[in-house]
Amino acid sequence: MTLMPDRELTHKPLKEELFDALHRQIIAGKYGPGDWLRQEEIASQMRVSMTPVREALDLLVAAGLAERVPYRGVRVREMSPKDVADAYGLRLILEAIIAREAANNITLEQVSGLEHMLDEMKNHVSLNEMPLARQLSREFHSALADASGNDLLIKLYAVVANAFPDWLLYEALFRKPELVANSMADTNKEHIAIVSALKKRDADKTVQKSIEHLMESGKWLEEYLNIPPELLREKEEQVSFLVRKTK
């Protein structure tokens, strides 16, 4: 497997540049659950020494995207149905809190940035553009978290988002190419509805649209990853009090 960063590396510390590159590869599905992240292979392909690679792998483990297996190395995290449901439940809670905080604190500059992302995302809906679409969606939700202005919430969201198996969902869609265009179009409409509510600073509506958007992913978890529906419904019930229905 050839590891190449899909964007130019920045002027961050090298371990963070490598973390970013590996993170994008995992989200893009180029490394799947259970795949080993070999230090020697990565160092050779990225033309760096072993030390920053080892440090980058430590960051992946800390972020919840990878796990360290004693005496064997580091691999992309494998998740049980319960793990997936737990990540889904936490993501629902945090998305609701973020939506309300963002509606109250978002700046005009941040709204403009989200709208630019929407314009970019609608141009990438084909099967071969799914890795880029995946990355853009991740950046959109991270930007929503940033708009909350709550540093601790932003950090918590990053950990939970890394535990949510959206790359597995996209891989499932990749195996069903006839569903890609409609699924991506629906996702874009849901993103547009969230930004529309944010622009109006309508906190209740923003929460509602954010939860509805994530619950669509819940349907995918059930249909494409065979997560037991009772686990998902339990998590959804736990956050129902956070949503105030609006017209």
C-alpha positions in Angstrom: 0.0 0.0 0.0 1.5 3.3 -1.0 1.1 6.1 1.5 1.1 9.5 0.0 -0.4 12.6 1.6 -3.3 13.9 -0.4 -2.4 17.5 0.5 0.8 19.4 0.9 2.3 19.0 4.4 2.2 22.1 6.6 4.7 23.6 8.9 3.5 21.7 11.9 5.9 19.4 13.9 6.8 16.4 11.7 4.9 14.0 14.0 1.7 16.0 13.5 2.2 16.2 9.8 2.5 12.5 9.6 -0.5 12.1 11.9 -2.6 14.2 9.6 -1.5 12.2 6.6 -2.2 8.9 8.2 -5.5 10.2 9.6 -6.6 11.2 6.0 -5.6 7.7 4.7 -7.7 6.0 7.4 -10.7 8.3 6.8 -10.4 7.7 3.1 -10.5 3.9 3.6 -7.0 3.2 2.4 -6.3 1.6 5.7 -9.2 -0.5 7.0 -10.1 -1.8 10.5 -7.5 -4.3 11.6 -4.9 -3.1 9.1 -1.4 -2.8 10.6 0.4 0.5 10.4 4.0 -0.6 10.0 6.6 1.9 11.1 9.2 0.8 8.7 6.9 0.9 5.7 5.5 4.3 6.6 9.0 5.7 7.3 10.2 4.4 3.9 7.3 5.7 1.9 7.2 9.1 3.6 11.0 9.4 3.5 11.4 10.2 7.2 13.1 8.5 10.2 11.3 6.0 12.5 11.0 8.4 15.4 8.4 10.8 14.1 6.5 7.9 12.6 6.4 6.2 16.1 5.2 9.5 17.6 2.5 9.9 14.9 1.3 6.4 15.7 1.1 7.3 19.3 -1.1 10.3 18.4 -3.4 8.0 16.3 -3.8 5.7 19.3 -4.5 8.7 21.6 -7.1 10.0 19.1 -8.9 6.6 19.1 -8.3 5.8 15.5 -5.7 3.1 16.2 -4.9 0.6 18.9 -1.6 -0.7 20.1 -1.3 -4.5 20.4 1.4 -5.6 22.8 4.5 -7.2 21.0 2.9 -6.8 17.6 2.5 -3.1 16.8 -0.2 -0.6 15.9 -3.3 -1.3 13.8 -6.4 0.6 12.8 -9.0 0.1 15.5 -11.5 -2.6 15.1 -14.9 -1.9 16.7 -17.6 -4.2 18.1 -21.3 -3.4 17.5 -21.4 -2.1 21.1 -18.4 0.1 20.4 -20.1 1.5 17.3 -23.4 2.1 19.2 -21.6 3.8 22.1 -19.7 6.1 19.6 -23.0 6.9 17.9 -24.7 7.8 21.2 -21.9 10.1 22.3 -21.8 11.7 18.8 -25.6 12.4 19.1 -25.1 14.2 22.4 -22.1 16.2 21.3 -23.7 17.2 18.0 -26.7 18.5 19.8 -24.6 20.5 22.2 -22.3 21.8 19.5 -25.3 22.9 17.3 -26.7 25.0 20.1 -23.4 26.5 21.1 -22.6 27.2 17.4 -25.9 28.9 16.8 -25.2 31.2 19.7 -21.6 32.0 18.9 -20.9 31.5 15.2 -19.2 34.5 13.4 -20.0 35.7 9.9 -16.6 34.6 8.8 -17.3 31.1 10.1 -20.7 31.0 8.3 -18.9 32.0 5.1 -16.4 29.2 5.6 -19.1 26.7 6.0 -20.9 27.9 2.9 -17.6 27.6 1.0 -17.4 24.0 2.2 -20.9 23.3 1.0 -20.0 24.7 -2.5 -17.0 22.4 -2.5 -18.8 19.3 -1.3 -21.6 19.5 -4.0 -18.9 19.2 -6.7 -17.7 15.8 -5.3 -20.5 13.2 -5.5 -19.1 10.5 -7.8 -17.8 7.2 -6.7 -14.1 8.0 -7.4 -14.4 11.2 -5.4 -15.7 9.5 -2.2 -12.4 9.8 -0.3 -12.3 13.6 -0.9 -16.0 13.9 -0.1 -15.4 12.0 3.1 -12.6 14.3 4.2 -14.7 17.4 3.3 -17.6 16.1 5.4 -15.2 15.6 8.3 -13.9 19.1 8.0 -17.4 20.5 7.8 -18.3 18.9 11.2 -15.0 19.9 12.7 -15.8 23.5 11.6 -19.2 23.3 13.3 -17.4 22.3 16.5 -15.0 25.1 16.2 -17.9 27.5 15.8 -19.1 26.6 19.3 -16.1 28.5 20.7 -15.8 25.9 23.5 -12.3 24.5 23.5 -13.1 21.5 25.7 -16.1 20.6 23.6 -13.9 20.8 20.5 -11.4 18.4 22.0 -14.1 16.0 23.1 -15.7 16.0 19.7 -12.5 15.2 18.0 -12.0 12.1 20.1 -15.6 10.9 19.6 -15.6 11.7 15.9 -12.5 9.5 15.5 -14.3 6.7 17.2 -17.4 7.0 14.9 -16.9 4.5 12.0 -17.9 6.8 9.2 -15.1 5.3 7.0 -16.8 1.9 7.3 -20.1 3.4 6.1 -18.5 4.9 3.1 -16.8 1.6 2.3 -20.2 0.0 2.4 -21.5 2.6 0.0 -18.5 2.0 -2.2 -19.7 -1.6 -2.6 -23.1 -0.3 -3.7 -22.2 2.3 -6.3 -25.9 2.7 -7.4 -26.6 4.4 -4.0 -23.7 6.8 -4.0 -25.1 9.8 -5.9 -28.4 9.9 -4.0 -26.7 9.3 -0.6 -24.2 12.1 -1.2 -26.9 14.4 -2.5 -29.0 13.8 0.6 -26.0 14.4 2.8 -25.4 17.7 1.1 -29.0 18.8 1.6 -28.8 18.0 5.3 -25.6 20.0 5.6 -27.3 22.9 3.8 -30.3 22.8 6.3 -27.9 22.9 9.2 -26.1 26.0 7.8 -29.4 27.7 7.0 -30.5 27.3 10.6 -27.1 28.6 11.9 -27.3 31.7 9.7 -30.7 32.5 11.4 -29.1 31.8 14.8 -32.0 29.5 15.4 -30.5 27.2 18.0 -33.5 24.8 18.3 -33.7 24.3 14.5 -29.9 23.8 14.3 -30.0 21.1 16.9 -33.0 19.4 15.2 -31.3 19.4 11.8 -28.0 18.2 13.2 -29.6 15.3 15.1 -31.7 14.4 12.0 -28.6 14.4 9.9 -26.7 12.1 12.3 -29.7 9.8 12.7 -29.5 9.2 8.9 -26.1 7.8 9.6 -27.8 5.6 12.3 -29.9 4.1 9.6 -26.8 3.4 7.6 -25.2 1.7 10.6 -28.1 -0.6 10.9 -28.5 -1.3 7.2 -24.9 -1.5 6.0 -22.9 -2.5 9.1 -25.6 -4.7 10.7 -25.5 -2.9 14.0 -28.4 -4.2 16.1 -31.3 -1.7 15.9 -32.1 -2.0 19.5 -28.6 -0.6 20.4 -29.1 2.4 18.1 -32.7 3.1 19.3 -31.5 3.1 22.9 -28.9 5.8 22.1 -31.5 7.8 20.2 -33.9 7.7 23.1 -31.2 9.0 25.4 -30.9 12.2 23.5 -34.5 12.8 22.6 -34.8 15.4 25.4 -32.2 17.5 23.7 -34.3 18.2 20.6 -37.1 20.7 20.7 -39.3 20.2 17.7 -39.6 23.3 15.6 -41.9 24.0 12.6 
